[in-house]
Amino acid sequence: MSKILIITNHSYMFYRFRLELVQELMKNHEVVLSMPFVGHEDDFRAMGIRCINTDLDRRSINPKKDLKLFRTYQKLIKREKPDLVITYSIKPNIYGGVACSLAGVPYCANVQGLGSAFERKGLAQLVTLLYRIAFRKVRTVFFENRVDAVEFQKMIGLPAEKQTILNGAGIDMDKYPYMDYPANETNRFLYIGRIMKEKGIDELFDAAQRLQADGENFIIDMVGFFEDEYKDRVEEMEHKGIVIFHGFKEDPRPYYALTDCVVLPSYHEGMSNVLLEAATTGRPVITSRIHGCMEAVDEGKSGYLCEPRDADSLYDAMKKFIDLSREERKAMGLSGRDLIEERFQKSKVVNDTIAALRL
């Protein structure tokens, strides 16, 4: 039985979105996971998977820390002697990819969006160079939308034959069944995710304050962690009666059930799992006109698109939604579920991934 080593940066998120892929791989291969333990590692172990706690600072750009991580991956690959390595997210992709290349071990990588690293000029140049080195011998790189694949082809010369484009991580429609549309007296918008600038939080708060000034009857439920810089702003929005902050919740489904519409004004996404989950449960969405978001929306039928980094455009979309009847909103939600069923079935994404691994 061949051994597959998977290197990722977050045990909780990997369990949430890649569990079905791991289960399929386990049918014919030994699977080992290397990742920081931040939740669900015991669930993986209960499945019979050997898990290795690997220290990784996702947001640090400290060269000493990154060199230490690279050496950790070198030792890991030498010790485990995997037949194939699969990496997820920027640091495992780069440092795990280089370690595999030097060791002569086949590897595949996953780019889940370009991320904020490519928005800072000096850092973007460094990351581009590192990716060019890391992907020289890669078997295939998985992308969650076609535009990211094109960008990588331009930036590092990644040939088309080494690209595999998936519809995100896919969604298990049995885990996220259709939920009856609510009959709320107050319009409830829902934001799920990290509360940070790159997710469009400034624009969301600006648009919400305009809606409140208009006298609109609404609330925004917010589920997730906030960056320290947003602590005071979130508390201010709560004090004004605009936001209810729920903190991080492991199961988002009760919040989808309560909401009228999910809002995600992000600056960049690989493929937003929140939008897939929302649409699958039958909820309209408002999101940015960017790749990684717009693929999950049939504009005007299952939701509305707004211009990224544009509070006025977001305000217009939210106001337009508030003016809809309950029946119009319900029809939007049903249209979104049909879209997910057509394009984003989890089983198809898993099968496409395994086929591209060439095991």
C-alpha positions in Angstrom: 0.0 0.0 0.0 1.4 3.4 -1.0 1.8 6.2 1.5 0.4 9.7 1.0 1.7 12.5 3.2 -0.7 15.5 3.4 0.8 18.8 4.6 -1.5 21.6 5.6 -1.7 24.6 7.9 -4.8 24.1 9.9 -6.3 20.8 11.2 -9.7 22.3 11.9 -10.2 23.8 8.4 -8.8 20.7 6.7 -11.3 18.5 8.5 -14.2 20.8 7.6 -13.5 20.9 3.9 -11.4 17.9 2.9 -12.7 15.1 5.1 -14.4 13.3 2.2 -11.2 13.4 0.1 -9.2 11.9 2.9 -11.8 9.2 3.4 -11.6 8.3 -0.3 -7.8 8.2 -0.3 -7.8 5.9 2.7 -9.5 3.2 0.8 -6.4 2.4 -1.1 -3.5 4.2 0.6 -2.0 4.9 3.9 -2.6 8.6 4.8 -0.4 10.6 7.1 -1.3 14.2 8.1 1.2 16.9 9.0 -0.4 20.1 10.4 -0.8 22.4 13.4 -3.3 20.9 15.9 -6.1 23.4 16.2 -9.1 21.1 16.3 -10.4 17.7 14.9 -7.0 16.0 15.1 -8.6 13.5 17.4 -11.3 12.9 14.8 -8.6 12.1 12.2 -6.9 9.8 14.7 -10.2 8.0 15.3 -10.3 7.3 11.6 -6.9 5.5 11.9 -4.8 8.3 10.5 -1.4 9.1 12.0 -1.3 12.8 12.7 1.9 14.8 13.2 1.6 18.1 15.1 3.7 20.6 13.0 4.4 24.1 14.3 3.5 26.7 11.6 2.9 30.4 12.0 0.6 31.2 9.1 0.9 35.0 9.2 4.6 35.4 10.1 7.1 36.6 7.5 10.1 35.9 9.8 12.9 34.2 7.7 14.2 32.2 10.7 10.8 30.7 11.4 10.3 29.9 7.7 13.7 28.3 7.5 12.9 26.2 10.5 9.6 25.1 8.9 11.5 24.2 5.7 13.9 22.0 7.6 11.0 20.4 9.5 9.5 19.4 6.2 12.8 18.1 5.0 13.2 15.8 8.1 9.5 14.8 7.8 9.8 13.7 4.2 13.1 11.9 4.9 11.6 10.0 7.8 8.2 9.2 6.3 9.4 8.3 2.8 6.0 9.0 1.2 5.1 7.9 -2.3 3.3 11.2 -2.8 2.9 14.5 -0.9 -0.1 16.8 -1.2 0.2 20.3 0.1 -2.4 22.9 1.0 -1.9 26.7 1.5 1.1 29.0 0.8 3.8 27.9 3.3 3.2 24.1 2.9 3.1 24.7 -0.9 6.4 26.6 -1.0 8.5 24.9 1.7 7.0 21.5 1.4 7.2 21.7 -2.4 10.9 22.7 -2.3 11.6 19.9 0.2 9.9 17.3 -2.0 11.7 18.6 -5.1 15.1 18.2 -3.4 14.2 14.8 -2.1 12.9 13.5 -5.5 9.4 12.8 -4.0 6.4 13.4 -6.3 4.1 16.1 -5.0 0.9 18.0 -5.8 -0.1 21.4 -4.4 -3.3 23.3 -3.8 -3.6 27.1 -4.3 -6.8 28.2 -2.5 -6.8 31.8 -3.7 -4.0 34.3 -4.2 -4.4 35.8 -0.7 -3.1 39.0 0.8 0.5 38.1 0.3 0.1 39.2 -3.4 -1.3 42.6 -2.4 2.0 43.8 -0.8 4.5 44.7 -3.5 7.7 43.5 -2.0 6.2 40.5 -0.4 4.4 39.6 -3.7 7.7 39.5 -5.6 9.3 37.3 -3.0 6.3 34.9 -2.9 6.3 34.7 -6.7 10.0 33.8 -6.7 9.5 31.1 -4.1 6.5 29.7 -5.9 8.5 29.5 -9.1 11.2 27.5 -7.3 8.7 25.3 -5.4 6.6 24.4 -8.5 9.4 23.5 -10.9 8.8 19.7 -10.4 5.2 19.7 -9.2 3.0 17.0 -10.7 -0.1 19.2 -10.7 -1.4 22.3 -9.0 -5.1 22.4 -8.0 -6.8 25.8 -8.3 -10.3 26.7 -7.2 -11.1 29.0 -10.1 -9.8 29.5 -13.6 -8.6 33.1 -13.1 -6.1 32.1 -10.3 -4.7 29.4 -12.7 -4.2 32.0 -15.4 -2.5 34.4 -13.0 -0.1 31.7 -11.9 0.7 30.8 -15.5 1.6 34.5 -16.0 3.5 34.9 -12.8 5.6 31.8 -12.7 5.2 30.2 -16.1 3.2 27.2 -14.7 2.2 25.3 -17.9 -1.4 24.5 -18.5 -0.8 20.7 -18.4 0.3 21.1 -14.7 -3.0 22.9 -13.8 -6.1 21.2 -12.5 -9.1 23.5 -11.9 -11.7 22.3 -9.4 -15.0 23.8 -8.3 -13.6 24.7 -4.9 -13.7 22.0 -2.2 -17.2 21.1 -3.3 -20.1 20.7 -0.9 -21.9 17.7 0.6 -25.5 18.6 0.1 -26.6 15.9 2.6 -24.7 17.7 5.3 -26.2 21.0 4.3 -29.8 20.2 3.5 -32.3 22.8 2.3 -33.8 24.7 5.2 -37.2 26.3 5.2 -37.0 30.0 4.5 -37.5 32.0 7.7 -40.3 34.5 8.3 -38.3 37.1 10.2 -39.8 40.4 11.3 -36.3 42.0 11.2 -34.2 41.5 8.1 -31.3 39.3 9.1 -28.0 39.4 7.2 -25.3 36.9 8.1 -21.5 37.2 7.8 -19.4 34.1 8.5 -15.6 34.2 8.5 -12.6 36.0 9.8 -13.4 39.7 10.6 -10.6 41.3 8.7 -10.0 44.0 6.1 -9.5 41.6 3.2 -13.0 40.2 3.8 -14.6 43.6 3.1 -15.5 44.3 6.7 -14.9 48.1 6.4 -17.3 48.2 3.4 -19.9 46.1 5.2 -19.9 48.3 8.3 -20.1 51.5 6.1 -23.0 50.1 4.1 -24.8 49.0 7.3 -24.5 52.4 8.9 -26.1 54.0 5.8 -28.9 51.5 5.9 -29.5 52.3 9.6 -29.5 56.0 8.8 -32.2 55.2 6.2 -34.3 53.7 8.9 -34.1 50.2 7.6 -35.1 47.4 9.9 -32.2 44.9 9.9 -29.4 43.2 11.9 -26.1 41.6 10.9 -25.3 38.4 12.6 -21.5 37.9 12.6 -19.9 34.5 13.2 -16.1 34.1 13.4 -12.9 35.5 14.9 -12.0 39.1 14.6 -8.5 40.5 14.0 -7.4 42.6 17.0 -7.7 45.8 15.0 -11.4 45.2 14.6 -12.3 44.6 18.3 -13.3 48.2 19.0 -15.2 48.5 15.7 -17.2 45.4 16.3 -18.1 46.5 19.8 -19.1 49.9 18.3 -21.4 48.2 15.8 -22.9 46.1 18.5 -23.6 49.2 20.6 -25.3 50.9 17.7 -27.6 47.8 17.3 -26.2 47.0 13.8 -24.4 43.8 14.7 -24.8 40.8 16.9 -21.4 39.2 17.3 -21.6 35.4 18.1 -17.9 34.6 18.1 -16.6 31.4 16.5 -19.0 28.6 16.1 -18.0 25.1 14.9 -21.4 24.4 13.3 -22.7 27.3 11.2 -25.9 25.6 10.1 -28.1 27.0 12.8 -27.1 30.5 11.7 -27.9 29.7 8.0 -31.3 28.6 9.2 -32.1 31.9 10.9 -30.8 34.3 8.2 -32.5 35.9 5.3 -29.3 36.5 3.3 -25.5 35.8 3.6 -23.2 38.7 2.8 -19.5 38.3 1.9 -17.9 41.4 0.3 -14.4 39.8 0.1 -11.5 41.2 -1.8 -10.2 37.8 -2.9 -11.2 34.1 -2.5 -10.1 30.8 -4.0 -13.7 29.5 -3.8 -15.8 30.6 -0.9 -17.1 27.7 1.1 -19.4 30.0 3.0 -21.2 30.9 -0.3 -21.5 27.3 -1.2 -22.9 26.4 2.2 -25.4 29.3 2.1 -26.7 28.5 -1.3 -27.0 24.8 -0.5 -29.2 25.6 2.5 -31.4 27.8 0.3 -30.2 31.2 1.3 -29.6 34.1 -1.1 -26.2 35.7 -1.1 -24.6 39.1 -1.7 -21.0 39.0 -2.6 -18.2 40.6 -4.5 -17.9 40.5 -8.3 -14.6 38.6 -8.1 -13.6 35.1 -9.2 -13.9 32.7 -6.2 -17.3 34.4 -5.3 -19.2 35.1 -8.5 -19.0 31.5 -9.6 -21.3 30.6 -6.7 -24.0 33.2 -7.7 -26.4 33.4 -10.6 -26.7 37.2 -10.5 -30.3 38.4 -10.0 -31.6 34.9 -9.6 -29.8 33.5 -6.6 -28.2 36.7 -5.2 -26.6 40.0 -6.0 -23.0 40.9 -6.9 -21.4 44.1 -5.7 -18.1 45.7 -6.7 -15.2 44.8 -4.5 -13.9 47.5 -2.1 -17.0 49.6 -2.8 -19.3 50.4 0.1 -21.8 52.2 -2.1 -22.2 49.1 -4.4 -22.7 46.9 -1.4 -25.2 49.3 0.1 -27.2 49.2 -3.1 -27.3 45.4 -3.2 -28.3 45.1 0.5 -31.0 47.8 0.0 -32.3 46.0 -3.1 -32.5 42.8 -1.1 -34.4 44.4 1.8 -37.1 45.5 -0.7 -37.8 42.0 -1.9 -40.8 40.0 -0.7 -40.3 36.8 1.3 -41.5 34.8 -1.7 -38.9 36.5 -4.0 -36.2 35.8 -1.4 -37.3 32.2 -1.1 -37.2 31.7 -4.9 -33.6 33.1 -4.9 -32.6 30.6 -2.3 -34.0 27.7 -4.3 -32.3 28.9 -7.4 -29.0 29.0 -5.5 -29.4 25.4 -4.3 -30.1 24.3 -7.9 -26.8 26.0 -9.0 -24.8 24.2 -6.3 -26.4 20.8 -7.3 -25.4 21.4 -10.9 -21.7 22.6 -10.3 -20.4 21.9 -6.9 -21.2 18.4 -5.8 -18.6 17.2 -3.3 -18.4 13.7 -4.9 -17.4 15.1 -8.3 -14.7 17.4 -6.8 -13.2 14.4 -4.9 -13.2 12.2 -7.9 -11.6 14.9 -10.1 -9.0 15.4 -7.5 -8.0 11.8 -7.2 -7.9 11.4 -11.0 -5.4 14.3 -11.2 -3.2 12.9 -8.5 -2.4 9.9 -10.9 -2.0 7.5 -8.1 
